[in-house]
Every structure is written in C-alpha cells, then in structure tokens.
Amino acid sequence: MAGLRLGPLLRHIDGASSASSPSATVWVEATRPCAAEVRCADGAGGTARTFQVAGHHYALIPVTGLTAGAETAYEVFLDGTRVWPQPDSRFPPSVIRLPAPGKGVDGDSEDGSDGDSDSDSDDGGVLRIAFGSCRWAAPPAGESDPVGPDALHGLAARIAADPAAARPDVLLLLGDQVYADEVSDATKARIRARRGLADPPGAEVADFEEYTWLYDESWGDPEVRWLLSTVPTCMVFDDHDVIDDWNTSAAWLADMRATPWWRERILSGLMSYWVYQQLGNLSPAELAADPLYAAVCAQPDGTDALRAFACRADADPASVRWSYRRDFGRTRLLMVDSRAARVLAEDGRAMLDPDEDAWLRAQALDDPGSYDHLLIGTSLPWLLPPLVHDAEAWNAALCRGERGARWARFGEKLRRAADLEHWAAFPGSFAALAGLIAEAGTGPAAPASVLVLSGDVHHAYVAEPRWREGPGPDARVLQLTCSPVHNSIPLSIRAGFRLGWSAVARAVGRRLARHGRCAHPPVDWRKLGGPWFGNQLMSLELRGRSARLRLEQARGNDVLTTVAESELTP
C-alpha cells in the first residue's frame, strides 16, 4: 500500500479570472507508484499519477471545481486510501482558501497573459503576503534548539490556534530552504552510515538521494508540514540550496568544476529544486505546456529526462528560466533568479543574463496601470548597508583589474572569504535594476509602491532609495529585507551590519570606492528601520493602493511577537 512520505504542500492558487476557473495545485511525495487524489469537502478535487525520479515518487495534483470566495477542507488519498490528515493529527483540517471573484490570488503566467487586473483581495480587500529566507530545519521536539525558536513554528501555532483569523494569502520563501553544505547532526549520521565522511564532499550532500533527506527533515517537521499544507507558497533558491557562494565568480566556478564531486552535486541540486520547489511555482496552464514535465510524467522513470535538463541548465544557464511571475489581483510579484542566471566573466559580469534581464523588464512594464503594487522578489538584497555596498563595488573593480593583477588576485580571495557577491558586486545590474524600478514606478499609471523583497543576510531592515538625478519615481520604493526564518548570526557580523549604516562607515566606503575608481551608483539610500536580529518573518498587508508592513520575531513556546509596524503608503 502506498504511503505519504512528504507533503501535502498547497502550492499554486488561482482565483476566478477571465482566463481561468478557480484551481489549486497540491504537491505530495509517496512511498511507491500510485494514483494521488485530493478530495475537498465541497466536492471539488483532482487526481494525478505519481512520476518517478531516482527511486522516489511524486505527484502534483491539480484541484478543480473550487468555488471562488470559499474555503474548503481537503483530504489526500493514495490509491483510494486516505493518508491526510493523519489519524492522530493535533492540527485543524488543511484547507484551500480562495478569494471571491476578482478579489484576490488570481491567475498568473510568465507572460502575464492570464492575470486579473481589477481586484484587490479578499477579507475586505486585504492581500496578506508573508516572506523570509534562510531556514535550518528545526530539531525534533524535545531537543534543544541552538539557534532559537523557528518563525514558521510560530506562524503555524498562530493559525492552528484560530483557523478563522487573518492568515497569509501566500508565503514567499526567498532562498536557502535547505542547507546542502551545512547539514544537521542527524543527516551527518545518515551520510556516515551510507558512504562515510572521509571523501569529498564529506559531511555535505553529495547526490539526489541525500537531497531528499534534507527535504524530509525540513518539511517533515510536524508544524511546518501542516503549515505548508494550508498556506500557499512561492519559492526561489539561493546559494545554500546548492553550496555557499554558488556562482560567486568565474574563477570560483572553474575551481568547483575541477573537483571530482561538484558535477553530481550541482546536477542533483538542480534536479531536486525542480521537483521539490520549482514545479509548485508553476500554474496548471504552465505545467500543461511544459515539455520537461510532460517527458518526466510520460516515462516509467523520469530520471534521465530530468538529469538531461539539469545538464543543460548547468552547461548553458541562459537556456533555462527559473524566474516566474505571479499576479495577485492588483499586486504583481516577480520572483527573480539571482543565482543561476548570472554572467560570470569579469569583463561582462551581470546578475542576470541578457534574456533574463529582458524578461524582467517585460514583466515589470507589462500592462502599466494594471497593478497597484510591484513586488520584486530576489534572494539577495538590492540595497545593502552603504559600507557593504561600497566594499562590494570596490571588490568587483579590483577583480576586473582596475588596480592591476596583484589587486585582482587579492580581490578574488576577499570576494570568496567575505561573500561579496550581492547586487552591489554587479554594478551594471544594480544600476539597471534602479533604472527599471524608476521606469515602472513613474508616470500616470505608476503603482503606489515598488517593493524589493529579499533575505540572505540574516537580519532585517527597511531602506529607501533616492535618485541622484531628477525627482525619482512617483511610486514609493523600498528595500524590505528579512532573514533568517531559523538560523543564527555571529555577534561580530551583527556589529558589522550595525556599523555599516553609520556616518563613519559611509566615509570608509567612499574611500574604498575612490580606490576602485567606482562610478557613483544612480541612487543613494537611507535606513528607515532596523537592523533587527532574530528568527523572523515580514508581512505585507495590501489594500488598494495602501501598504502596511509588519515584522514579527519568534519567541519561546511558538509565539510570534510584533517588533515593528509601519504604513508604507497611505
């Protein structure tokens, strides 16, 4: 009999729009090949056969027949046997909550052709979006937690305690959903038993099978498992989903490709990301048109088809797009791949390859006036503390040879040691994003806000740019950074990030920029809030053209406490 190994995860939600009927997708992993089915209390549902990758069995179940504006509990069946909710569950039923017609999470696509543009959201017109990044799996119940309480546990506890209360319409996980290079003691023990730790990569994930252990550990956590079954999610990777400093430079990549273990690591990382995260980011229409998904599902074992895709993505990153668009009524979300899409050659470094950059521009500028808020999700912050920004721009100048070969060698060593590889380390891309934000945010059809949502840096802050030339965009533009969900940051790094915003740090940064002969960026910026340290989540409440921000931190006993709250737009 088939069992439920992992899931269910409620992923994509479509409300009623002119181009689609209400639907959802639910992701599961089963213990054997089977028919997976979702049955809803109101008679809606859907079925899908599992597909196989590397001996594992998955299904992404499209759920149709849903009623816009309704909430319905659902159950999961494998070969006709109910496997969810679990018999001894202490949590409320998992639900699919859809907004009323024209009032919420509406259709999406990469080209935006099926988005609804004449709504706000449900619950009095409020759209709620929570976001964060960087989550180590929490230890099992009863074990001490070295990095403190998990913010996702706090969110799960709140929703479970009052299922009818306000909850996120969608949860954005902005990178480092798993840590392939920093495994738990339990996973290390499994690796030791399987292959030992003497040979590289030692106590790190080596292949697809070991990646599945990371997801088992992270998403099998009871609180998180239930939370992900009842709150829709959008995800994107960052470096630790593969390895720290992934694609930091061409020299780094050449060094990694020279190792005997890297190829299996990167292929397994891309394959597992596609299965566990990227598939659920796609709409049913996109899935139906995806040749890779069709190929994997059509074969008794889709491993070879998926591996061939991963080989192509590794050899020619520009041939694959991991970025995607979601339209939530009159809020547009562009989730941007800031890892795999990079151009690494020192004479042409860019955060996004030309096709990716063109895609981002097209999505941001598509149908102006059809959205009130533009959200750009990128795992790496666009705006950093000024000292950090200037240090990264200076380092990039050294590495491309502005001060000669000796300084270039020093710059590469420093870049890797200090993780100097955010948007600031790609000055052309930094400026291009500033220009796109200004263009999208200016004019009579401008949105009320353009908000850059990021994580990665293990603290939270709010920063506001000011354009050096001209009045700047009409929209309110902010960098909103929030991490970690469940991780730590050394005291020395905390002190550095605090210092990075100071007047002294700005003066030091300017000296570094002069030494590197760096051009002035098109914007300067100020900190409006933070830095805040701790395990935390940010949330946006969007109503019409108004936006409100809340930062909550995890406390003991699975409690989230508000530490900051502000109106972003009137």
DAJOZI-V185091 format. One line per field, one symbol per residue. phi: phi as a letter, one per 40 degrees, with the letter a starting at -180 (. if undefined). psi: psi as a letter, one per 30 degrees, with the letter a starting at -180 (. if undefined). burial: # if it has 24 or more other C-alpha atoms within 12 Angstrom, else .. Layout:
phi=???
psi=???
burial=???
This chain:
phi=.cbccagcbcbcbbccacbacdaabbcabbcadacbbbbbccgciabaccbbbfgbbbabccbbgcbcgbbbcbbbbbfgbcbaccdbccbcdcbbbbccdgbacbdaaccgcbccbbabacfggcbbbbaaagbccccddgccbcbgcccccccccccccadccdaccabcbchfcbbcbbcccccccccdccagbccdcgcbcbaddccccccdccccddccccdccbbcbbbacbcccbadgdgcacccccccccccbcccccccccccccccbcdccccdccccccccccccccbdbcdccccccccccccbdccbbccabbbbfcbbbbcbcbbcccbbdccadacbcdccccccccccccfdgcbcbbbbcbdcccbbddccdcccccccccccgcbhccccccccccdccbfcacdccbdccdcccdcccccccbhcccccabbcbaagcfababbbcbccbgcgccccbacbbaaccaaaaccccdcccccdccccccccdcccccccfcccccbbabccagcbbicabbabbbbfccabbbbbbcbcgfbbbcbaaaccbc
psi=kkljekakkjdkkklklfgllkllkkklklflklkkkkklfgflallkkllkkhglklkjjkjlglkkglkklllkkjhfkkfklkegkgllkkljjkllkggbjalllefgfgkkghldaahggkkkkklalijkkkllkfkkjfglkkeeeeeeeeeefifflklkfkkkjhlheljffilleeeeeeeefeflgekkgbhlkeaeefeeeeeeeeffkeeeeeefffkkkklllaeffdlkgkhfleeeeeeefflffeeeeeeeeeeeeeefeeeffkleeeefgjeeeeeefflejgeeeeeeeeeeeeeieffkjfllkkkicgkkkjjkjgdfglkfkfggkkekleeeeeeeeeeegkikffkfkjkjjkekkeklkeeeeeeeeeeeeefggfgleeeeeeeeeeeeeghihaeffieeeeeeeeeeeeefgklfgklekjkjklbeghlklkkklkkfklfllelkkkkjkjllejalkleeeeeeeeeffleeeeeeeeeeeeeghklklfllllkfkakkklklklkkjkjbglkkkkkkkkllhhkkkkfkklkel.
burial=.################..#####################...###########.########################...####....######################.##########.###############.......##############..#..###################..##.##.........#.###################################################..#.....##########################....##.###....##.###.###.##..##.#########################.#..#####..##.###.######################################.#.....#..##.###..########################...######################....##################.......##.##...##..##.##..#.#.####################################..####.##...##.
